[in-house]
């Protein structure tokens, strides 16, 4: 009986591994592998940098790893950011950086701010206000 069970489990495992070997193809503007990590050079890692990036005008998107709205918005957001040629875009992961509200007013995720000359000039909170702004970026 144990041998039969063992053989059955091995057969099931073999089928699962064979099924996982199939490949799928997706098309995006940029090869987006792991998501946000593809934009590691656009992440702000120090709170004081939020309003002090080298550009005079840029956007900062605040997200959390466990934020359901952030997860839903992520595929659209990353494709748009990957295609930007004029606007500058940065990310802040509030799961790894705390006290982001200082100077920005950010209390929730997802939030998008526009910074001009070191000051927050526009503030968008939630997917319903962020998505229309993303569509205007170039």
C-alpha positions as CSV (number, residue, x, y, z in Angstrom):
1,X,0.0,0.0,0.0
2,X,2.8,2.4,0.9
3,X,4.6,1.7,-2.5
4,X,1.3,2.4,-4.4
5,X,0.9,5.7,-2.5
6,X,4.5,6.6,-3.2
7,X,4.3,5.8,-6.9
8,X,1.0,7.8,-7.1
9,X,2.6,10.8,-5.4
10,X,5.7,10.6,-7.8
11,X,3.4,10.5,-10.8
12,X,1.4,13.6,-9.6
13,X,4.6,15.4,-8.9
14,X,6.0,14.5,-12.3
15,X,2.8,15.9,-14.0
16,X,3.0,19.1,-12.0
17,X,6.6,19.7,-12.9
18,X,5.9,19.0,-16.5
19,X,3.0,21.5,-16.4
20,X,5.1,24.1,-14.9
21,X,7.7,23.8,-17.7
22,X,5.4,25.4,-20.2
23,X,6.2,28.9,-21.2
24,X,3.9,31.9,-21.8
25,X,4.6,35.0,-23.7
26,X,3.7,38.5,-22.6
27,X,4.4,41.8,-24.4
28,X,5.2,45.0,-22.6
29,X,6.9,48.3,-23.4
30,X,9.9,47.3,-21.3
31,X,10.9,43.8,-20.2
32,X,9.3,43.9,-16.7
33,X,10.6,41.0,-14.8
34,X,10.0,41.4,-11.1
35,X,8.0,44.5,-11.0
36,X,9.2,47.4,-8.9
37,X,12.7,46.0,-8.7
38,X,13.1,46.7,-12.4
39,X,13.0,50.4,-11.4
40,X,15.5,50.2,-8.5
41,X,17.4,53.2,-9.8
42,X,14.2,55.2,-9.6
43,X,13.5,54.4,-5.9
44,X,14.0,56.8,-3.1
45,X,15.6,55.1,-0.2
46,X,16.1,58.0,2.2
47,X,13.2,60.1,3.5
48,X,15.0,63.4,3.2
49,X,15.5,62.8,-0.6
50,X,11.8,62.9,-1.3
51,X,11.8,66.6,-2.0
52,X,15.5,66.9,-2.9
53,X,15.9,65.0,-6.1
54,X,18.2,66.5,-8.8
55,X,15.4,67.4,-11.2
56,X,13.3,70.6,-10.6
57,X,10.1,68.7,-11.4
58,X,9.2,65.1,-10.9
59,X,6.5,62.7,-9.6
60,X,6.8,60.4,-6.5
61,X,4.6,57.3,-6.2
62,X,4.1,55.8,-2.7
63,X,3.2,52.2,-2.5
64,X,3.1,49.4,0.1
65,X,3.9,45.7,-0.4
66,X,0.6,44.6,1.2
67,X,-1.5,47.4,-0.2
68,X,-4.3,45.8,-2.3
69,X,-4.9,49.0,-4.3
70,X,-1.2,49.3,-5.0
71,X,-1.1,45.7,-6.2
72,X,-4.1,46.3,-8.5
73,X,-2.6,49.5,-9.9
74,X,1.0,48.1,-10.3
75,X,0.7,46.5,-13.8
76,X,-0.7,49.6,-15.4
77,X,1.6,51.9,-13.5
78,X,4.8,50.0,-14.4
79,X,4.0,49.9,-18.1
80,X,3.3,53.6,-18.2
81,X,6.5,54.5,-16.2
82,X,8.5,52.2,-18.5
83,X,7.4,54.2,-21.5
84,X,8.1,57.7,-20.0
85,X,10.4,59.9,-22.1
86,X,9.8,63.3,-20.6
87,X,8.4,63.1,-17.1
88,X,10.6,61.9,-14.3
89,X,9.1,59.3,-11.9
90,X,10.3,58.0,-8.6
91,X,9.0,55.3,-6.2
92,X,8.9,55.1,-2.4
93,X,8.1,51.7,-0.8
94,X,6.5,52.7,2.5
95,X,7.1,49.1,3.7
96,X,10.9,49.8,3.8
97,X,10.9,53.6,4.4
98,X,9.0,55.1,7.3
99,X,8.0,58.7,8.2
100,X,7.4,59.6,4.6
101,X,4.7,62.1,5.7
102,X,7.3,64.6,6.8
103,X,7.3,67.3,4.2
104,X,5.0,65.5,1.8
105,X,1.7,64.9,3.8
106,X,1.5,61.3,2.5
107,X,-0.5,59.2,4.9
108,X,-1.9,56.4,2.8
109,X,-1.0,54.3,-0.2
110,X,-1.2,54.5,-3.1
111,X,-0.4,58.2,-3.3
112,X,1.2,60.2,-6.1
113,X,2.7,63.6,-5.6
114,X,4.2,66.1,-8.0
115,X,7.2,68.0,-6.8
116,X,8.3,71.3,-8.3
117,X,11.4,73.1,-6.9
118,X,11.4,71.1,-3.8
119,X,7.7,71.6,-2.9
120,X,4.6,69.3,-3.3
121,X,2.4,71.1,-5.9
122,X,0.0,68.2,-6.6
123,X,-1.3,65.4,-4.4
124,X,-3.3,62.4,-5.6
125,X,-4.5,59.7,-3.2
126,X,-6.1,56.4,-4.3
127,X,-6.3,54.6,-7.7
128,X,-9.3,56.6,-8.9
129,X,-7.4,59.9,-8.7
130,X,-4.0,58.5,-9.7
131,X,-5.0,56.6,-12.9
132,X,-6.2,59.7,-14.8
133,X,-2.9,61.5,-14.0
134,X,-0.8,58.5,-15.2
135,X,-2.6,58.8,-18.6
136,X,-1.3,62.4,-19.0
137,X,2.3,61.6,-18.4
138,X,4.7,61.3,-21.3
